[in-house]
Amino acid sequence: MMQLSSRKSDFRNWRMTTDTVIVARITENKRLPPPLAKNAFLLVTNLSDVPVATAKNFHGLLVKNVDTEIGTLSNVIIVEPILHYLQEGDVLRIDQNARQFRVLYRRAARFNSFLVTERCNSFCLMCSQPPRKADDSYLVSEIIRTIELANRQTPEIGLTGGEPTLLGADLLEIIRHARNYLPNTALHILTNGRRFKDRGFAHAVAATEHPDLMFGIPLYSDQPDIHDFVVQARGAYDETLKGILNLAAERVRIELRVVIHRQTYSRLPKLAEFIARNIPFVNHVALMGLELTGFAKSNLDALWIDPYDYRLQLERAVKTLERGRVQVKIFNHQLCVVTPSVMPHCVRSISDWKNEYLPVCERCCLRTECGGFFGTGASLQIHSDHIHPFEEPVKKAVAIE
């Protein structure tokens, strides 16, 4: 996921426009024609680089130099150093009342993700985005506008929540909009899959005819009571499996997601066997490390286990899925806590803005290949007791195709 920076900002002499919230694209092109400039924000280091007449053509100016002299201009926002990564093609949400802006889309990011709602019909023990009962329907129009402004060569975008399927028809509209404006962009939607127990809704999604659509659906155990306990919703296991089967019947692509923690690790090999035997048609399985944020902090004692302590269960699960010809990837793990045989499956999956490493990792020869750590949980200072640098390359086993 990309960073959604939301910060109080220095709005110099800002004159309110009629719209309280503005969604606009950044440009570094000072020669942008006035009809296009009026809907864009010009990014510059110093205002002295821009003639006053040119500056007034733009909806706003983003200036990196905090000591800049703005004169009589009424559309200047000073950009803090933490946001100096902004560049041409990025999309901002400007809240004029709150005098803050949020980065909605980064053109240089490999993966951009949009929160579509904070509402959810599950209450997962380790949820990184704890659900809230709030009217956030305004997010739909902002996401649609952002899709319109995004670069046509964007490789992939994601939708997350909360639970995106609670949007119903609005979710279908977002999918259709992505199909029309970003036809070459993969669309990945995180969902608990429960809403797809309704075959009609699964059919409606398939009918959008998005050319590269995938749903990421969590399945935490082969046993219903364990899955339902993790998601804190009775009957969720049965609804999720029905949803998976209905999506598959509609030829919609599926990624299974398994977050590994104290409640799920012991039966991980059994879950892999269940998947290989009963739903081997899924496109791939992601075995994921725990992110220590959101509800995971509150439930730390019930969830945390050193990844090194379940390395053998992880290895058995991977081998079982390989034998079943099910594609498998390992997310959010450090290479030094897994067995060498599963290293080829490890993916650098943590978004760049929250991907961190420990000081001991600096001298590791595999650092550039390693998944690293979530910066979101850095304040807890909890990590495996077995983190160590590799002084020389490890011979990795080749995954079975």
C-alpha positions as CSV (number, residue, x, y, z in Angstrom):
1,M,0.0,0.0,0.0
2,M,1.0,3.5,-0.7
3,Q,1.4,6.3,1.9
4,L,-1.7,8.4,2.5
5,S,0.0,11.5,4.1
6,S,-2.4,13.8,5.8
7,R,-0.8,16.8,7.4
8,K,-1.7,20.3,8.6
9,S,0.1,22.5,6.1
10,D,1.2,26.1,5.7
11,F,-1.5,27.7,3.4
12,R,0.1,31.1,2.7
13,N,-2.5,33.8,2.1
14,W,-4.9,31.0,0.9
15,R,-8.1,32.3,-0.5
16,M,-11.0,29.8,-0.2
17,T,-12.6,28.6,-3.4
18,T,-16.2,27.4,-3.7
19,D,-15.3,23.7,-3.2
20,T,-14.4,22.8,0.4
21,V,-12.4,19.8,-0.9
22,I,-10.3,19.7,-4.0
23,V,-8.9,16.6,-5.8
24,A,-6.2,17.7,-8.2
25,R,-3.1,16.5,-10.0
26,I,0.4,17.9,-9.5
27,T,2.4,19.2,-12.4
28,E,5.9,20.6,-12.7
29,N,5.2,22.0,-16.1
30,K,5.2,25.8,-15.8
31,R,4.0,26.1,-19.4
32,L,0.8,24.2,-19.0
33,P,-1.9,25.9,-21.0
34,P,-4.2,28.0,-18.8
35,P,-7.3,25.8,-19.3
36,L,-5.4,22.9,-17.9
37,A,-3.4,24.8,-15.3
38,K,-6.6,26.1,-13.6
39,N,-7.3,22.5,-12.4
40,A,-3.7,21.7,-11.4
41,F,-1.2,22.4,-8.7
42,L,2.2,23.6,-9.8
43,L,5.1,22.1,-7.8
44,V,8.3,24.3,-7.5
45,T,11.2,24.7,-5.2
46,N,11.1,28.5,-5.1
47,L,8.4,30.9,-6.1
48,S,11.1,33.1,-7.7
49,D,11.3,30.5,-10.4
50,V,7.7,31.3,-11.5
51,P,6.5,34.6,-13.0
52,V,3.5,36.0,-11.0
53,A,1.3,35.9,-14.1
54,T,2.1,32.2,-14.6
55,A,1.5,31.4,-10.9
56,K,-2.0,32.9,-11.1
57,N,-3.0,30.5,-13.9
58,F,-2.8,27.5,-11.5
59,H,-5.3,26.4,-8.9
60,G,-2.5,26.3,-6.4
61,L,1.2,26.3,-6.0
62,L,3.2,23.8,-3.9
63,V,6.5,25.3,-2.8
64,K,9.3,23.3,-1.1
65,N,11.3,26.3,0.2
66,V,9.8,27.3,3.5
67,D,11.5,30.7,3.4
68,T,10.0,31.6,0.0
69,E,8.6,35.1,-0.4
70,I,5.0,34.9,-1.7
71,G,4.1,38.5,-2.2
72,T,0.4,39.0,-3.0
73,L,-0.2,35.4,-4.3
74,S,-3.2,33.8,-2.6
75,N,-2.8,30.2,-3.7
76,V,0.4,29.0,-2.1
77,I,0.9,25.9,0.1
78,I,4.3,25.3,1.7
79,V,5.4,21.6,1.4
80,E,7.1,20.1,4.4
81,P,10.4,18.1,3.9
82,I,8.7,14.8,4.7
83,L,6.6,15.3,1.6
84,H,9.3,16.3,-0.8
85,Y,8.8,13.0,-2.6
86,L,5.9,14.7,-4.4
87,Q,6.3,14.9,-8.2
88,E,4.6,15.3,-11.6
89,G,1.4,13.3,-11.9
90,D,0.7,12.7,-8.2
91,V,-2.8,13.4,-7.0
92,L,-3.7,15.4,-3.9
93,R,-6.8,15.9,-1.8
94,I,-6.9,19.4,-0.5
95,D,-9.2,20.1,2.6
96,Q,-9.5,23.9,2.6
97,N,-11.4,24.1,5.9
98,A,-8.9,21.9,7.8
99,R,-6.0,23.5,5.9
100,Q,-4.4,20.1,5.2
101,F,-3.8,17.9,2.2
102,R,-3.5,14.2,1.6
103,V,-1.6,12.3,-1.0
104,L,-4.1,10.1,-2.8
105,Y,-2.0,8.8,-5.6
106,R,1.8,8.6,-6.4
107,R,2.7,8.2,-10.0
108,A,6.1,6.6,-9.1
109,A,4.7,4.0,-6.8
110,R,4.4,0.5,-8.0
111,F,1.1,0.0,-6.1
112,N,-1.4,2.6,-5.1
113,S,-4.2,1.7,-2.7
114,F,-7.5,3.5,-1.9
115,L,-9.5,3.2,1.3
116,V,-13.1,2.9,0.1
117,T,-14.8,2.7,3.5
118,E,-14.0,2.2,7.2
119,R,-17.2,0.2,7.7
120,C,-16.9,-3.6,8.0
121,N,-19.0,-6.6,8.8
122,S,-16.1,-8.4,10.5
123,F,-13.9,-7.4,13.5
124,C,-10.6,-9.2,12.9
125,L,-8.3,-9.6,15.9
126,M,-5.3,-8.2,14.0
127,C,-7.1,-5.6,11.7
128,S,-4.7,-2.9,10.7
129,Q,-7.5,-0.5,9.8
130,P,-10.0,-0.9,12.7
131,P,-13.6,-0.5,11.4
132,R,-15.7,2.6,12.3
133,K,-19.4,3.2,11.8
134,A,-19.1,6.4,9.8
135,D,-20.7,8.0,6.8
136,D,-17.7,7.9,4.5
137,S,-19.7,7.7,1.2
138,Y,-17.8,10.8,0.0
139,L,-14.8,8.6,-0.6
140,V,-16.4,7.0,-3.6
141,S,-16.5,10.3,-5.6
142,E,-12.9,11.1,-4.6
143,I,-11.7,7.7,-5.7
144,I,-13.5,8.0,-9.0
145,R,-11.9,11.5,-9.5
146,T,-8.5,10.1,-8.6
147,I,-8.8,7.3,-11.1
148,E,-9.6,9.9,-13.8
149,L,-6.4,11.8,-13.0
150,A,-4.1,8.8,-12.6
151,N,-1.4,8.0,-15.1
152,R,-2.7,5.6,-17.8
153,Q,0.4,3.5,-17.4
154,T,-0.2,2.8,-13.7
155,P,0.7,-0.9,-13.2
156,E,-1.7,-1.7,-10.3
157,I,-4.2,-0.1,-7.9
158,G,-5.9,-1.6,-4.9
159,L,-9.1,-1.0,-3.0
160,T,-9.3,-1.7,0.7
161,G,-11.4,-1.0,3.8
162,G,-13.1,-1.7,6.0
163,E,-15.1,-4.0,3.7
164,P,-15.3,-2.7,0.1
165,T,-18.3,-5.0,-0.8
166,L,-20.5,-3.1,1.6
167,L,-20.5,-0.3,-1.0
168,G,-22.7,-2.5,-3.3
169,A,-23.5,-0.7,-6.5
170,D,-20.9,2.0,-5.8
171,L,-18.1,-0.7,-5.8
172,L,-19.3,-1.8,-9.2
173,E,-19.1,1.8,-10.4
174,I,-15.6,2.1,-9.2
175,I,-14.6,-1.1,-11.0
176,R,-16.2,0.1,-14.2
177,H,-14.5,3.5,-13.9
178,A,-11.1,1.8,-13.4
179,R,-11.8,-0.4,-16.5
180,N,-12.7,2.7,-18.6
181,Y,-9.9,5.1,-17.5
182,L,-7.1,2.6,-16.6
183,P,-7.7,-0.3,-19.0
184,N,-4.0,-1.5,-18.7
185,T,-4.0,-1.3,-14.9
186,A,-4.5,-4.3,-12.6
187,L,-7.2,-3.9,-10.0
188,H,-6.8,-5.7,-6.7
189,I,-9.6,-5.6,-4.1
190,L,-9.2,-6.7,-0.5
191,T,-12.4,-8.2,0.9
192,N,-13.5,-10.8,3.4
193,G,-15.5,-12.3,0.6
194,R,-18.7,-12.8,2.7
195,R,-20.9,-10.7,0.5
196,F,-20.2,-13.0,-2.4
197,K,-22.3,-15.7,-0.8
198,D,-24.9,-13.9,-3.0
199,R,-24.3,-15.4,-6.4
200,G,-26.1,-12.4,-8.0
201,F,-23.5,-10.0,-6.6
202,A,-20.6,-12.2,-7.8
203,H,-22.2,-12.2,-11.2
204,A,-22.6,-8.4,-11.2
205,V,-18.9,-8.0,-10.5
206,A,-18.0,-10.4,-13.3
207,A,-20.3,-8.4,-15.6
208,T,-18.2,-5.3,-15.2
209,E,-15.7,-7.1,-17.5
210,H,-12.7,-5.6,-16.0
211,P,-9.7,-7.2,-17.9
212,D,-7.4,-7.6,-14.9
213,L,-9.4,-7.9,-11.6
214,M,-8.5,-9.9,-8.6
215,F,-10.0,-10.2,-5.1
216,G,-7.8,-10.9,-2.1
217,I,-9.8,-12.9,0.4
218,P,-8.6,-14.1,3.8
219,L,-9.0,-17.7,4.9
220,Y,-7.4,-18.3,8.3
221,S,-8.0,-22.0,9.0
222,D,-9.4,-25.2,7.8
223,Q,-11.6,-25.3,10.8
224,P,-14.6,-22.9,10.9
225,D,-14.4,-22.1,14.6
226,I,-10.8,-20.8,14.3
227,H,-11.6,-18.7,11.3
228,D,-14.7,-17.3,12.9
229,F,-12.8,-16.5,16.1
230,V,-10.1,-14.6,14.2
231,V,-12.6,-12.5,12.3
232,Q,-15.0,-12.3,15.3
233,A,-18.0,-13.1,13.2
234,R,-20.1,-16.2,13.6
235,G,-20.8,-18.0,10.3
236,A,-18.1,-16.0,8.5
237,Y,-16.2,-19.2,7.4
238,D,-19.2,-20.7,5.6
239,E,-20.0,-17.3,3.9
240,T,-16.4,-16.8,2.8
241,L,-16.1,-20.3,1.3
242,K,-19.5,-19.8,-0.6
243,G,-18.2,-16.4,-1.8
244,I,-15.0,-18.0,-3.1
245,L,-16.9,-20.7,-4.9
246,N,-19.3,-18.2,-6.4
247,L,-16.5,-15.9,-7.7
248,A,-14.7,-18.9,-9.1
249,A,-17.9,-20.0,-10.9
250,E,-18.0,-16.5,-12.5
251,R,-14.4,-16.8,-13.5
252,V,-13.2,-14.0,-11.2
253,R,-9.6,-14.3,-10.1
254,I,-8.9,-15.0,-6.4
255,E,-5.9,-14.6,-4.1
256,L,-6.2,-16.3,-0.7
257,R,-4.5,-14.4,2.1
258,V,-3.4,-16.1,5.4
259,V,-2.1,-13.9,8.2
260,I,0.1,-16.1,10.4
261,H,0.0,-15.5,14.1
262,R,-0.5,-17.4,17.4
263,Q,-4.1,-18.3,16.5
264,T,-3.3,-19.7,13.0
265,Y,0.2,-21.0,12.8
266,S,-0.2,-24.5,14.2
267,R,-2.8,-25.6,11.6
268,L,-1.1,-23.8,8.7
269,P,0.0,-27.1,7.1
270,K,-3.6,-28.5,7.5
271,L,-5.0,-25.3,5.9
272,A,-2.6,-25.7,3.0
273,E,-3.8,-29.3,2.5
274,F,-7.4,-28.1,2.6
275,I,-6.7,-25.5,-0.1
276,A,-4.8,-27.9,-2.3
277,R,-7.6,-30.5,-2.1
278,N,-10.7,-28.4,-2.2
279,I,-10.0,-25.0,-3.8
280,P,-6.9,-25.5,-5.9
281,F,-8.3,-23.2,-8.6
282,V,-7.4,-20.0,-6.7
283,N,-4.8,-18.0,-8.5
284,H,-2.4,-17.9,-5.7
285,V,-2.0,-18.0,-1.9
286,A,-0.2,-15.3,0.1
287,L,1.2,-16.4,3.5
288,M,1.6,-13.2,5.4
289,G,3.5,-12.0,8.5
290,L,1.7,-10.0,11.1
291,E,1.6,-6.2,11.0
292,L,1.8,-4.8,14.6
293,T,-0.7,-2.0,14.2
294,G,-4.4,-1.4,14.7
295,F,-6.1,-4.2,16.7
296,A,-2.9,-6.2,16.6
297,K,-1.5,-3.9,19.3
298,S,-4.5,-4.4,21.6
299,N,-4.4,-8.2,21.1
300,L,-0.6,-8.6,21.1
301,D,-0.5,-11.4,23.7
302,A,-3.0,-13.5,21.8
303,L,-1.3,-12.9,18.4
304,W,2.4,-12.4,18.6
305,I,4.7,-15.4,17.9
306,D,8.3,-15.2,16.8
307,P,8.2,-16.1,13.0
308,Y,11.3,-18.3,13.5
309,D,9.2,-20.5,15.8
310,Y,6.7,-21.4,13.0
311,R,9.3,-21.7,10.2
312,L,8.8,-25.4,10.0
313,Q,5.0,-25.1,9.8
314,L,5.5,-22.5,7.1
315,E,7.8,-24.7,5.1
316,R,5.4,-27.7,5.3
317,A,2.5,-25.4,4.1
318,V,4.6,-24.2,1.2
319,K,5.6,-27.7,0.1
320,T,2.0,-28.9,0.3
321,L,0.8,-26.1,-1.9
322,E,3.6,-26.7,-4.3
323,R,2.7,-30.4,-4.6
324,G,-0.9,-29.3,-5.3
325,R,0.3,-27.0,-8.1
326,V,-1.0,-24.0,-6.2
327,Q,1.1,-20.8,-6.6
328,V,2.3,-19.6,-3.2
329,K,4.1,-16.4,-2.0
330,I,5.4,-15.4,1.4
331,F,4.7,-11.8,2.4
332,N,6.1,-9.6,5.2
333,H,8.8,-12.0,6.4
334,Q,12.6,-11.5,6.9
335,L,14.8,-14.0,5.1
336,C,16.7,-14.9,8.2
337,V,13.6,-16.3,10.0
338,V,12.5,-18.7,7.2
339,T,14.1,-22.0,6.0
340,P,16.3,-21.7,2.9
341,S,13.9,-23.9,0.9
342,V,11.1,-21.3,1.0
343,M,13.2,-18.3,0.3
344,P,12.3,-18.3,-3.5
345,H,8.7,-17.6,-2.4
346,C,9.5,-14.6,-0.3
347,V,8.3,-11.3,-1.7
348,R,9.2,-7.7,-0.8
349,S,5.6,-6.8,-0.1
350,I,5.8,-4.0,2.4
351,S,5.1,-0.6,0.9
352,D,8.2,1.6,0.5
353,W,6.9,4.3,2.8
354,K,6.6,1.9,5.8
355,N,9.4,-0.6,5.0
356,E,12.2,-0.5,7.5
357,Y,15.3,-2.5,8.5
358,L,17.2,-2.9,11.8
359,P,20.7,-1.6,12.2
360,V,22.0,-5.2,12.2
361,C,20.6,-5.6,8.6
362,E,23.0,-3.0,7.2
363,R,25.7,-5.5,6.6
364,C,23.5,-8.3,5.3
365,C,24.3,-9.3,1.8
366,L,20.6,-10.2,1.2
367,R,19.2,-6.9,2.4
368,T,17.9,-5.8,-1.0
369,E,16.0,-9.1,-1.4
370,C,14.6,-9.2,2.1
371,G,11.0,-8.2,3.1
372,G,12.2,-6.1,6.0
373,F,9.9,-4.8,8.7
374,F,6.7,-2.8,9.1
375,G,7.6,0.8,10.2
376,T,4.0,1.0,11.6
377,G,4.9,-1.2,14.5
378,A,8.4,0.2,15.2
379,S,7.3,1.8,18.5
380,L,6.7,-1.6,20.0
381,Q,10.2,-2.7,19.2
382,I,9.1,-6.3,18.8
383,H,10.7,-8.6,16.3
384,S,12.2,-12.0,16.0
385,D,15.0,-12.9,18.4
386,H,16.7,-14.6,15.4
387,I,17.3,-11.6,13.1
388,H,20.9,-11.8,11.8
389,P,22.8,-10.7,8.7
390,F,23.8,-13.1,6.0
391,E,27.6,-12.7,5.5
392,E,27.5,-14.6,2.2
393,P,24.7,-15.5,-0.3
394,V,22.5,-18.4,0.7
395,K,22.0,-21.2,-1.8
396,K,18.2,-21.1,-2.4
397,A,16.2,-24.0,-3.5
398,V,14.2,-23.6,-6.7
399,A,10.5,-23.5,-6.3
400,I,8.5,-26.2,-8.1
401,E,6.5,-24.8,-11.0
